[in-house]
Amino acid sequence: MGVVMKVRISFVVLSFVLSVMIGLSLSRQVGSGEEAAESDGLLIGLSMDTLKEARWQRDRDLFTARAEALGARVLVQSANSDDTRQMQDIQALLSNKVDVLVIVPHNGKAMAKAVAMAHEAGTPVIAYDRLITDCDLDLYVSFDNFRVGVMQGQYLVDALPTDRKSRIVRIYGAKTDHNALLFKAGQDQALKPLIDSGRIEVVHEDWAENWKPENAKKITNAAITNHGATFDAILASNDGTAGGAIQALLEEGLAGKVVVTGQDADLVACQRIAAGTQAMSIYKPIKNLANRVAELAVEMAKGRPIIARNGVDNGQIEVPAVMLEVAVVTADNLQETVIADGFHAYEDVYRNVPEGERP
């Protein structure tokens, strides 16, 4: 027996042991693999980066509800933004013989191994909202995240004064998230002409590791320390980083005086928009996303062909992609967007606004 064969056998044995150990852990949360196998319905595995943010809790609940309405069962695992744990979660889901694997990756590049592992088990993979790169991914469903960045950047361009140079701070997301790169690229497209002409100066910029608000706060504090409280706007790439930036501004008495962008239309962000401390967000109808992915996952589990009108280059192949629409949210259209869609309730959005000042 050659060295390669020995390595393969060792890998299989190790994988089996790990699968059993992780599968036992998983069974305490979602039921045993035997129960899954005995189920008459389809079984979908959902591996999530994190459930610490309200946004992702909502995704999980909506996705699960829609999949179950279509007759499927869903096993959910959350990796707490840890690549190693997410790989273990995925191995556990595969050991439970899921028909389709849906992944919200913490690290789009690292999860290429998970796609290969799923394919070895004969399981197709859908990347949910975040692209998995350098692999033969089956399907990618998200919003046009480059366009999200363009919309953020263009909002800032339109909001800044035209009679003088504007100084801005840029806070990007996690470098491990491919979407963060797309947001930045879209923002660059909107900002570059004005940066080149000298109308806009970027005085400070940095990446917020793992999208954590506390890291965005540190970036904003550094900008204030190094450049003073003389900038006009903070281009924050999502609502979490916007919240961290605004906390730093509050401590300096600058909240509401500096234009701050965001995205996701989280409830706390919409409350800040209503109160005037955050200028805008991007509403990505999460229900539409969760429902669409659930529907596609069920179709894929049944072996039916998926028709995707778009394609996204992930560095290895042109991945079939389904892209959904987004909208800018400001104080002027909160009622026509997130409230009208039932994404947030009127009373919740305007909770911090005196009744006499509410629209």
C-alpha positions as semicolon CSV with decimal commas, in nm:
position;residue;x (nm);y (nm);z (nm)
1;M;0,000;0,000;0,000
2;G;0,147;0,337;-0,103
3;V;0,194;0,646;0,112
4;V;-0,096;0,824;-0,060
5;M;-0,332;0,535;0,015
6;K;-0,222;0,532;0,379
7;V;-0,282;0,906;0,403
8;R;-0,626;0,868;0,249
9;I;-0,721;0,589;0,484
10;S;-0,591;0,789;0,782
11;F;-0,791;1,088;0,668
12;V;-1,107;0,880;0,627
13;V;-1,065;0,725;0,972
14;L;-0,996;1,063;1,131
15;S;-1,291;1,218;0,948
16;F;-1,516;0,935;1,065
17;V;-1,410;0,978;1,427
18;L;-1,458;1,354;1,411
19;S;-1,795;1,313;1,241
20;V;-1,916;1,079;1,513
21;M;-1,792;1,308;1,791
22;I;-1,934;1,624;1,635
23;G;-2,251;1,448;1,526
24;L;-2,317;1,341;1,884
25;S;-2,276;1,702;1,994
26;L;-2,507;1,818;1,719
27;S;-2,770;1,560;1,806
28;R;-2,816;1,717;2,146
29;Q;-2,922;2,036;1,971
30;V;-3,116;1,923;1,667
31;G;-3,184;1,550;1,692
32;S;-2,980;1,249;1,595
33;G;-2,872;1,155;1,245
34;E;-3,092;0,842;1,267
35;E;-3,395;1,060;1,333
36;A;-3,299;1,278;1,037
37;A;-3,257;0,976;0,812
38;E;-3,595;0,837;0,919
39;S;-3,773;1,164;0,844
40;D;-3,998;1,153;0,538
41;G;-3,912;1,513;0,452
42;L;-3,605;1,676;0,310
43;L;-3,321;1,778;0,538
44;I;-3,135;2,107;0,495
45;G;-2,819;2,203;0,683
46;L;-2,769;2,571;0,763
47;S;-2,418;2,668;0,877
48;M;-2,405;3,027;1,001
49;D;-2,110;3,250;1,077
50;T;-2,273;3,403;1,384
51;L;-2,603;3,450;1,564
52;K;-2,482;3,733;1,785
53;E;-2,638;3,998;1,561
54;A;-3,013;4,056;1,531
55;R;-2,979;4,051;1,153
56;W;-2,862;3,690;1,145
57;Q;-3,112;3,573;1,404
58;R;-3,383;3,706;1,175
59;D;-3,232;3,527;0,875
60;R;-3,225;3,198;1,062
61;D;-3,586;3,226;1,176
62;L;-3,722;3,332;0,836
63;F;-3,523;3,069;0,648
64;T;-3,630;2,792;0,884
65;A;-3,995;2,895;0,874
66;R;-4,007;2,899;0,495
67;A;-3,820;2,570;0,454
68;E;-4,047;2,400;0,706
69;A;-4,353;2,539;0,528
70;L;-4,224;2,364;0,216
71;G;-4,194;2,035;0,402
72;A;-3,822;2,035;0,487
73;R;-3,644;2,010;0,819
74;V;-3,357;2,245;0,899
75;L;-3,052;2,177;1,115
76;V;-2,882;2,500;1,223
77;Q;-2,530;2,554;1,350
78;S;-2,353;2,881;1,440
79;A;-1,974;2,912;1,441
80;N;-1,935;3,231;1,645
81;S;-1,709;3,375;1,373
82;D;-1,455;3,095;1,400
83;D;-1,332;2,921;1,084
84;T;-1,231;2,599;1,257
85;R;-1,561;2,571;1,436
86;Q;-1,754;2,635;1,115
87;M;-1,568;2,350;0,943
88;Q;-1,658;2,124;1,236
89;D;-2,021;2,240;1,218
90;I;-2,034;2,157;0,849
91;Q;-1,881;1,815;0,903
92;A;-2,147;1,750;1,166
93;L;-2,425;1,859;0,932
94;L;-2,290;1,634;0,657
95;S;-2,273;1,344;0,901
96;N;-2,645;1,396;0,952
97;K;-2,688;1,337;0,577
98;V;-2,839;1,672;0,485
99;D;-2,975;1,690;0,131
100;V;-2,846;2,044;0,076
101;L;-2,592;2,252;0,266
102;V;-2,649;2,628;0,300
103;I;-2,351;2,827;0,427
104;V;-2,322;3,181;0,559
105;P;-1,940;3,183;0,563
106;H;-1,729;3,363;0,818
107;N;-1,436;3,341;0,579
108;G;-1,533;3,299;0,216
109;K;-1,193;3,165;0,116
110;A;-1,156;2,920;0,403
111;M;-1,496;2,765;0,332
112;A;-1,380;2,642;-0,010
113;K;-1,268;2,328;0,175
114;A;-1,620;2,286;0,311
115;V;-1,764;2,296;-0,040
116;A;-1,519;2,026;-0,152
117;M;-1,607;1,816;0,153
118;A;-1,980;1,851;0,081
119;H;-1,932;1,753;-0,282
120;E;-1,742;1,443;-0,176
121;A;-2,054;1,351;0,020
122;G;-2,272;1,423;-0,284
123;T;-2,426;1,730;-0,122
124;P;-2,480;2,053;-0,319
125;V;-2,392;2,385;-0,155
126;I;-2,560;2,727;-0,158
127;A;-2,369;3,033;-0,036
128;Y;-2,612;3,254;0,155
129;D;-2,549;3,630;0,114
130;R;-2,169;3,590;0,125
131;L;-1,970;3,441;-0,160
132;I;-1,743;3,138;-0,110
133;T;-1,439;3,178;-0,330
134;D;-1,198;2,947;-0,514
135;C;-1,428;2,646;-0,535
136;D;-1,696;2,479;-0,748
137;L;-1,983;2,642;-0,562
138;D;-2,328;2,535;-0,682
139;L;-2,526;2,855;-0,620
140;Y;-2,488;3,200;-0,467
141;V;-2,789;3,400;-0,348
142;S;-2,747;3,755;-0,224
143;F;-2,805;4,117;-0,302
144;D;-2,598;4,314;-0,550
145;N;-2,338;4,410;-0,294
146;F;-2,130;4,615;-0,535
147;R;-2,442;4,825;-0,595
148;V;-2,493;4,853;-0,219
149;G;-2,149;5,014;-0,197
150;V;-2,227;5,247;-0,487
151;M;-2,549;5,356;-0,315
152;Q;-2,366;5,423;0,011
153;G;-2,098;5,624;-0,164
154;Q;-2,343;5,818;-0,379
155;Y;-2,555;5,907;-0,076
156;L;-2,245;6,052;0,087
157;V;-2,151;6,246;-0,226
158;D;-2,499;6,399;-0,241
159;A;-2,506;6,477;0,132
160;L;-2,171;6,658;0,152
161;P;-2,133;7,034;0,093
162;T;-2,046;7,141;-0,261
163;D;-1,878;7,473;-0,179
164;R;-1,571;7,332;-0,001
165;K;-1,354;7,026;0,044
166;S;-1,509;6,755;0,263
167;R;-1,311;6,532;0,497
168;I;-1,434;6,179;0,557
169;V;-1,347;5,865;0,752
170;R;-1,398;5,524;0,591
171;I;-1,469;5,212;0,797
172;Y;-1,467;4,889;0,601
173;G;-1,591;4,550;0,715
174;A;-1,411;4,222;0,777
175;K;-1,138;4,143;0,526
176;T;-1,244;3,778;0,542
177;D;-1,591;3,866;0,406
178;H;-1,600;3,892;0,027
179;N;-1,898;4,125;0,057
180;A;-1,682;4,378;0,240
181;L;-1,457;4,394;-0,066
182;L;-1,760;4,444;-0,291
183;F;-1,897;4,723;-0,069
184;K;-1,561;4,899;-0,081
185;A;-1,534;4,861;-0,458
186;G;-1,880;5,011;-0,504
187;Q;-1,803;5,296;-0,267
188;D;-1,478;5,361;-0,455
189;Q;-1,667;5,395;-0,783
190;A;-1,890;5,667;-0,638
191;L;-1,614;5,849;-0,447
192;K;-1,311;5,828;-0,675
193;P;-1,398;6,115;-0,912
194;L;-1,441;6,352;-0,617
195;I;-1,132;6,224;-0,438
196;D;-0,930;6,271;-0,756
197;S;-1,065;6,623;-0,803
198;G;-0,983;6,716;-0,444
199;R;-1,342;6,775;-0,334
200;I;-1,325;6,482;-0,089
201;E;-1,030;6,391;0,132
202;V;-1,017;6,057;0,313
203;V;-0,842;6,148;0,638
204;H;-0,859;5,803;0,797
205;E;-0,959;5,452;0,689
206;D;-0,936;5,102;0,831
207;W;-1,095;4,757;0,837
208;A;-1,321;4,658;1,129
209;E;-1,219;4,302;1,214
210;N;-1,517;4,064;1,218
211;W;-1,747;4,362;1,159
212;K;-1,743;4,427;1,535
213;P;-1,885;4,762;1,651
214;E;-1,614;4,795;1,914
215;N;-1,352;4,779;1,640
216;A;-1,534;5,050;1,445
217;K;-1,539;5,261;1,762
218;K;-1,161;5,221;1,795
219;I;-1,116;5,329;1,433
220;T;-1,330;5,638;1,492
221;N;-1,147;5,720;1,814
222;A;-0,818;5,694;1,625
223;A;-0,950;5,927;1,356
224;I;-1,051;6,184;1,618
225;T;-0,718;6,154;1,800
226;N;-0,510;6,184;1,483
227;H;-0,713;6,439;1,289
228;G;-0,937;6,611;1,540
229;A;-1,314;6,633;1,520
230;T;-1,296;6,807;1,185
231;F;-1,438;6,550;0,946
232;D;-1,779;6,576;0,781
233;A;-1,880;6,214;0,741
234;I;-1,809;5,852;0,829
235;L;-1,868;5,601;0,553
236;A;-1,941;5,293;0,766
237;S;-2,003;4,977;0,567
238;N;-2,283;4,834;0,780
239;D;-2,510;4,928;1,070
240;G;-2,296;4,753;1,330
241;T;-1,987;4,952;1,238
242;A;-2,204;5,264;1,211
243;G;-2,318;5,203;1,569
244;G;-1,961;5,176;1,694
245;A;-1,866;5,496;1,512
246;I;-2,167;5,682;1,650
247;Q;-2,080;5,572;2,004
248;A;-1,740;5,737;1,961
249;L;-1,909;6,049;1,823
250;L;-2,151;6,059;2,118
251;E;-1,858;6,067;2,358
252;E;-1,723;6,372;2,174
253;G;-2,061;6,547;2,148
254;L;-2,059;6,501;1,769
255;A;-2,349;6,260;1,716
256;G;-2,592;6,407;1,465
257;K;-2,331;6,655;1,342
258;V;-2,141;6,405;1,128
259;V;-2,305;6,217;0,839
260;V;-2,286;5,841;0,909
261;T;-2,385;5,571;0,661
262;G;-2,473;5,207;0,721
263;Q;-2,655;4,910;0,574
264;D;-2,887;4,624;0,679
265;A;-3,159;4,851;0,822
266;D;-3,124;4,694;1,167
267;L;-3,382;4,815;1,419
268;V;-3,125;5,008;1,625
269;A;-2,998;5,171;1,306
270;C;-3,350;5,271;1,203
271;Q;-3,399;5,414;1,552
272;R;-3,080;5,616;1,507
273;I;-3,202;5,736;1,168
274;A;-3,532;5,844;1,325
275;A;-3,343;6,021;1,603
276;G;-3,101;6,189;1,363
277;T;-2,768;6,032;1,467
278;Q;-2,736;5,807;1,159
279;A;-2,808;5,945;0,814
280;M;-2,896;5,635;0,615
281;S;-2,893;5,261;0,581
282;I;-2,951;5,014;0,301
283;Y;-3,264;4,805;0,333
284;K;-3,198;4,456;0,207
285;P;-3,533;4,275;0,239
286;I;-3,408;3,986;0,449
287;K;-3,739;3,806;0,426
288;N;-3,707;3,796;0,047
289;L;-3,353;3,660;0,077
290;A;-3,433;3,397;0,339
291;N;-3,746;3,282;0,156
292;R;-3,572;3,263;-0,180
293;V;-3,277;3,063;-0,047
294;A;-3,513;2,825;0,134
295;E;-3,716;2,774;-0,182
296;L;-3,405;2,713;-0,392
297;A;-3,262;2,477;-0,132
298;V;-3,579;2,268;-0,138
299;E;-3,579;2,260;-0,519
300;M;-3,213;2,161;-0,522
301;A;-3,276;1,889;-0,262
302;K;-3,543;1,746;-0,491
303;G;-3,292;1,731;-0,775
304;R;-3,468;1,993;-0,982
305;P;-3,266;2,226;-1,208
306;I;-3,204;2,580;-1,083
307;I;-3,219;2,865;-1,333
308;A;-2,997;3,160;-1,237
309;R;-2,987;3,468;-1,458
310;N;-2,665;3,603;-1,311
311;G;-2,314;3,476;-1,259
312;V;-2,041;3,581;-1,016
313;D;-1,672;3,503;-1,058
314;N;-1,545;3,343;-0,738
315;G;-1,188;3,305;-0,860
316;Q;-1,239;2,953;-0,992
317;I;-1,571;2,942;-1,176
318;E;-1,859;3,165;-1,279
319;V;-2,099;3,076;-0,999
320;P;-2,471;3,076;-1,087
321;A;-2,618;3,362;-0,884
322;V;-2,955;3,499;-0,784
323;M;-2,944;3,872;-0,697
324;L;-3,216;4,060;-0,511
325;E;-3,299;4,433;-0,503
326;V;-3,212;4,681;-0,225
327;A;-3,323;5,033;-0,127
328;V;-3,177;5,336;0,052
329;V;-3,343;5,413;0,386
330;T;-3,342;5,765;0,531
331;A;-3,552;5,961;0,777
332;D;-3,773;6,060;0,483
333;N;-3,879;5,710;0,382
334;L;-3,869;5,492;0,694
335;Q;-4,246;5,450;0,678
336;E;-4,248;5,364;0,307
337;T;-3,973;5,101;0,336
338;V;-3,899;4,906;0,653
339;I;-4,227;4,990;0,826
340;A;-4,451;4,935;0,523
341;D;-4,287;4,597;0,462
342;G;-4,341;4,493;0,824
343;F;-3,966;4,463;0,873
344;H;-3,993;4,689;1,179
345;A;-4,295;4,827;1,367
346;Y;-4,366;5,199;1,372
347;E;-4,362;5,213;1,751
348;D;-4,027;5,038;1,765
349;V;-3,861;5,261;1,506
350;Y;-3,978;5,584;1,671
351;R;-3,946;5,465;2,030
352;N;-3,677;5,722;2,110
353;V;-3,854;6,010;1,935
354;P;-4,103;6,219;2,137
355;E;-4,459;6,156;2,015
356;G;-4,507;6,519;1,917
357;E;-4,205;6,499;1,684
358;R;-4,298;6,175;1,508
359;P;-4,422;6,183;1,148
